[in-house]
Amino acid sequence: MAVHMGQIIKRTLYNKGMTVTSFSKKINRSRNVVYNIFDRKEIDTFLLRSICVVLETDFFALLSQDLRTPKSSYDVENNFSLKKIAEKTEIDSQIFKKYYLLEESKKMQETQIEMLNKKIEELSREIDYLKKNKKSKTSKNTSTYSKTKRTAK
């Protein structure tokens, strides 16, 4: 594999302005382990998944892209791949953020719709209640009027 995952993770971490300390806490590892990750060419997939979530970057897509890149001269390709991966990492990060914001917005809208539906149900019940009370008051007033008319004769 021509990609040095640790270096890509390190570059992404610093590009995002995140400190090693905060990153280590978010992936539940020590700072020493994080520095060790930076030195690794290969990363365990479970750990890489956690790193993807924390850094909001799909490193698996980057690895997949690297597998599709034909290799001729290792050094030239590796340099070229790292530059392309760095560019793609930034684009993926932006896409991930937009997707996350859209999902959050969708959840908020669903909550608002649910609350509005409950309010509509509540108001419908109140309208029904008021209609029933109006009918019963009207019928009481009518019978009271009839009684008053009879007694007046």
C-alpha positions as CSV (number, residue, x, y, z in Angstrom):
1,M,0.0,0.0,0.0
2,A,1.5,3.3,-1.1
3,V,-0.5,5.4,1.4
4,H,0.9,6.1,4.8
5,M,-2.3,6.3,6.8
6,G,-0.6,7.7,9.9
7,Q,0.8,10.7,8.0
8,I,-2.6,11.4,6.4
9,I,-4.3,11.2,9.8
10,K,-1.7,13.5,11.3
11,R,-2.0,16.0,8.4
12,T,-5.8,15.9,8.6
13,L,-5.7,16.4,12.4
14,Y,-3.5,19.5,12.1
15,N,-5.5,20.9,9.1
16,K,-8.6,20.8,11.3
17,G,-6.7,22.7,14.1
18,M,-7.3,19.9,16.6
19,T,-4.8,19.2,19.3
20,V,-3.3,15.7,19.9
21,T,-4.6,15.9,23.4
22,S,-8.2,16.5,22.4
23,F,-8.0,14.0,19.6
24,S,-6.6,11.3,22.0
25,K,-9.5,11.9,24.4
26,K,-12.1,11.6,21.6
27,I,-10.7,8.3,20.3
28,N,-10.2,7.1,23.9
29,R,-6.4,6.6,23.5
30,S,-3.4,8.1,25.2
31,R,-1.3,10.8,23.5
32,N,1.6,8.3,23.1
33,V,-0.7,6.0,21.2
34,V,-1.8,8.9,18.9
35,Y,1.9,9.7,18.1
36,N,2.3,5.9,17.5
37,I,-0.6,6.1,15.1
38,F,1.1,8.9,13.1
39,D,4.1,6.6,12.6
40,R,1.9,3.7,11.3
41,K,1.5,2.9,7.6
42,E,-1.5,0.7,8.4
43,I,-4.3,1.2,11.0
44,D,-6.7,-1.3,12.4
45,T,-10.1,-0.8,10.8
46,F,-12.0,-0.4,14.1
47,L,-9.6,2.3,15.2
48,L,-9.7,3.9,11.7
49,R,-13.5,4.0,11.9
50,S,-13.3,6.0,15.2
51,I,-10.8,8.3,13.7
52,C,-13.0,8.9,10.7
53,V,-15.9,9.9,13.0
54,V,-13.8,12.2,15.1
55,L,-12.0,13.9,12.2
56,E,-15.2,13.8,10.0
57,T,-13.2,12.3,7.2
58,D,-13.8,9.1,5.2
59,F,-10.3,7.6,5.2
60,F,-11.7,4.3,3.9
61,A,-12.7,6.1,0.7
62,L,-9.2,7.5,0.4
63,L,-7.7,3.9,0.8
64,S,-10.2,2.7,-1.8
65,Q,-9.1,5.5,-4.2
66,D,-5.5,4.6,-3.6
67,L,-6.2,1.0,-4.6
68,R,-7.6,2.2,-7.9
69,T,-4.5,4.4,-8.7
70,P,-2.1,2.6,-11.0
71,K,1.4,2.4,-9.6
72,S,4.5,3.1,-11.8
73,S,7.2,4.8,-9.8
74,Y,6.6,4.3,-6.1
75,D,8.1,7.7,-5.0
76,V,6.3,9.8,-7.7
77,E,3.0,8.0,-7.2
78,N,3.3,8.2,-3.4
79,N,3.9,11.9,-3.5
80,F,1.1,12.4,-6.1
81,S,-1.3,10.2,-4.1
82,L,-0.6,12.1,-0.8
83,K,-1.4,15.4,-2.5
84,K,-4.6,14.1,-4.1
85,I,-5.6,12.4,-0.8
86,A,-5.0,15.6,1.1
87,E,-7.2,17.5,-1.4
88,K,-9.9,14.7,-1.3
89,T,-9.7,14.7,2.5
90,E,-10.6,18.4,2.7
91,I,-13.5,17.9,0.2
92,D,-14.7,14.8,2.1
93,S,-14.6,16.7,5.3
94,Q,-16.7,19.5,3.9
95,I,-19.2,17.0,2.5
96,F,-19.4,15.2,5.8
97,K,-20.1,18.4,7.7
98,K,-22.8,19.4,5.2
99,Y,-24.4,15.9,5.5
100,Y,-24.2,16.1,9.3
101,L,-25.9,19.5,9.3
102,L,-28.6,18.3,6.9
103,E,-29.3,15.3,9.1
104,E,-29.5,17.5,12.2
105,S,-31.8,19.9,10.4
106,K,-34.0,17.0,9.3
107,K,-34.3,15.7,12.9
108,M,-35.3,19.2,14.1
109,Q,-37.9,19.5,11.3
110,E,-39.3,16.1,12.2
111,T,-39.5,17.1,15.8
112,Q,-41.3,20.4,14.9
113,I,-43.7,18.5,12.7
114,E,-44.5,16.1,15.5
115,M,-45.1,18.9,17.9
116,L,-47.3,20.7,15.4
117,N,-49.3,17.6,14.8
118,K,-49.8,17.2,18.6
119,K,-50.9,20.8,18.8
120,I,-53.4,20.3,15.9
121,E,-54.9,17.2,17.7
122,E,-55.2,19.2,20.9
123,L,-56.9,22.1,19.2
124,S,-59.2,19.8,17.3
125,R,-60.3,18.2,20.6
126,E,-60.8,21.7,22.1
127,I,-62.9,22.7,19.1
128,D,-65.1,19.6,19.4
129,Y,-65.5,20.3,23.1
130,L,-66.5,23.9,22.5
131,K,-69.0,22.8,19.8
132,K,-70.6,20.3,22.2
133,N,-70.9,22.9,24.9
134,K,-72.4,25.4,22.5
135,K,-75.0,22.9,21.4
136,S,-75.9,22.0,24.9
137,K,-76.1,25.7,26.0
138,T,-78.3,26.4,22.9
139,S,-80.6,23.5,23.7
140,K,-80.8,24.6,27.4
141,N,-81.5,28.2,26.4
142,T,-84.2,27.0,24.0
143,S,-85.9,25.0,26.7
144,T,-85.6,27.8,29.2
145,Y,-87.2,30.2,26.7
146,S,-90.1,27.8,26.1
147,K,-90.7,27.4,29.8
148,T,-90.6,31.2,30.3
149,K,-93.1,31.6,27.5
150,R,-95.5,29.0,28.9
151,T,-95.4,30.5,32.4
152,A,-96.0,34.0,31.1
153,K,-99.4,32.9,29.5
